[in-house]
C-alpha cells in the first residue's frame, strides 16, 4: 500500500508546490460551483425527466432564463449630469463630493494626485486598503515609485488615479462600469489630457468599454474627442507583488511599448 500511496502523495505535493510558486493558491470563478454535492434522492434519480410540452422549446427557454438570472441587466445612470466638470479642478471636487459615484457616499474617498497634461497617467482600479489622504500610499505605491524611477519618469510628471473612488475588494467592475462609471473614467482621462496612460489590473478593462474576458494586452489606444492616447495595459500592482515574474513581463511590455512612442 505504501509503495503505491507514497509516490502519489509526492506527485500531489509537487503539483501543489508548482501552483503555489506560480502564485496560484485559490480558485476563483464568477459563479458559485458546488464541488461536494450530495447524492440525489433515490426518488428523484429514478424519476424520468419530463418531456417539453412546446415542441422542444422549453430547454432553450430555460437556458435563456438561467443566463438572464446569472447576468441581470444593469441600470445605467448619468453620473456626470447636464453640467459635467470642465476642468481637472472641478473634476476633483466632483470626485470627492458627487453622491452617486459609489454606494457609501462621499466620506472616505481618495482623491487622485498630479497635474493636467501629465507626461504619464497611471490608472488603477481602486486605492489601496489603507489609503487615507494620498492614493497608493502603501506597498503598491512603493512598488509603483520604484517602477517609475526605473522607467526614468519623474513623480512630478505622473498623474496617479483610480477608476473607483475608494478601496473596493472583489468589485464587480463590469456592472459598476456599465452603470455609468466608464463615462466618469473617460471624462477623467480627457480632462487630464496625458501623453500616455498606463493602466494596472485586468479588472480595470470594463472602465475602458471592454469586457473582462478580453485580452487586455491587445488594447493600445484610448479614443476620445478625436484624440488617440497611447495605452499600456498590465497586471495589477498587487499581482506583481505576489508574483515577481509579472514584473519582468511588465518590463518587457514597457520597453516594447515605449520604444514606439
C-alpha positions, -999 to +999 in steps of 0.1 A: +000+000+000+028+024+009+046+016-023+016+030-042+004+058-020+038+074-013+046+082-049+011+096-054+015+117-024+048+131-036+033+138-070+004+157-055+027+177-032+049+186-061+019+197-082+006+219-053+041+234-048+043+242-085+010+261-085+019+278-052+052+290-066+033+304-096+012+324-072-020+304-076-033+294-042-071+299-046-098+290-071-119+319-084-150+319-106-177+343-114-204+318-104-206+296-074-197+260-080-208+230-059-177+208-056-191+185-029-227+179-039-248+154-021-262+124-039-296+129-055-325+112-036-334+079-049-369+091-059-355+120-079-329+098-095-355+072-106-380+097-120-375+102-157-372+137-170-404+154-183-406+159-220-411+195-232-447+205-240-439+231-265-422+212-293-387+212-278-385+249-270-386+245-232-350+236-229-339+267-248-362+289-228-350+275-195-314+281-206-321+316-216-339+323-183-309+308-164-285+331-183-306+361-176-306+352-139-268+350-138-263+382-157-291+407-147-294+438-167-275+468-152-294+501-150-272+528-165-272+562-147-260+595-160-235+601-132-220+632-148-252+651-154-260+681-176-231+702-164-200+680-164-168+692-148-150+714-173-116+714-157-095+690-137-100+711-105-138+708-110-135+671-116-116+666-083-144+684-065-170+662-083-149+631-075-149+638-038-185+651-034-208+637-060-232+613-042-238+587-069-202+575-075-204+547-050-229+531-026-213+545+005-212+582-003-185+609-004-169+602+030-137+583+028-130+587-009-094+591-021-085+619-045-062+615-075-029+633-075-010+651-102-014+678-128-031+682-161-012+675-193+009+649-174+036+630-192+020+598-180-013+590-163-013+559-141-047+544-135-055+516-111-089+500-103-091+512-067-070+528-040-051+507-015-068+494+016-050+518+040-050+549+018-064+578+037-052+611+023-030+600-006-037+574-033-013+545-034+004+554-002+012+518+008+032+489-006+016+491-040+026+528-042+061+520-031+063+494-059+050+520-084+075+546-073+103+521-079+090+512-113+086+548-123+122+555-113+134+525-133+114+538-163+130+572-160+098+590-151+098+618-125+070+616-100+061+652-108+053+642-144+030+614-134-007+617-127-020+588-104-057+580-102-082+552-097-113+541-115-132+537-082-132+564-055-124+540-026-108+507-019-133+481-032-122+445-028-137+419-052-156+446-070-179+437-099-162+461-122-183+451-152-215+461-135-200+492-120-186+504-153-219+497-171-238+516-145-220+548-157-186+548-141-170+541-175-181+575-186-166+591-155-133+574-163-134+586-199-141+622-187-113+619-161-087+609-187-100+636-211-095+663-185-061+651-175-051+650-212-020+629-206+005+620-233+000+583-224-018+561-200-006+531-181-035+510-166-028+483-140-052+454-134-072+431-158-103+440-138-100+476-150-109+467-186-146+475-183-139+511-175-124+514-210-155+499-225-142+464-229-152+430-214-131+415-187-128+383-207-109+401-235-071+400-237-062+433-221-027+435-236-043+439-270-056+474-261-032+501-274-051+534-275-079+554-259-101+571-284-119+603-272-127+637-287-107+628-319-076+623-299-058+589-296-039+585-264-014+556-262-024+530-236-004+503-219-023+476-200-007+454-174-015+431-145-023+448-112+004+461-088-010+437-061-005+408-085+031+419-092+038+420-055+027+383-051+042+371-084+075+387-092+076+372-127+049+396-136+074+425-130+097+411-157+067+407-180+057+443-175+092+455-181+093+437-215+060+453-224+072+487-213+104+485-234+084+474-265+057+499-260+078+529-251+102+523-280+074+530-304+064+563-287 
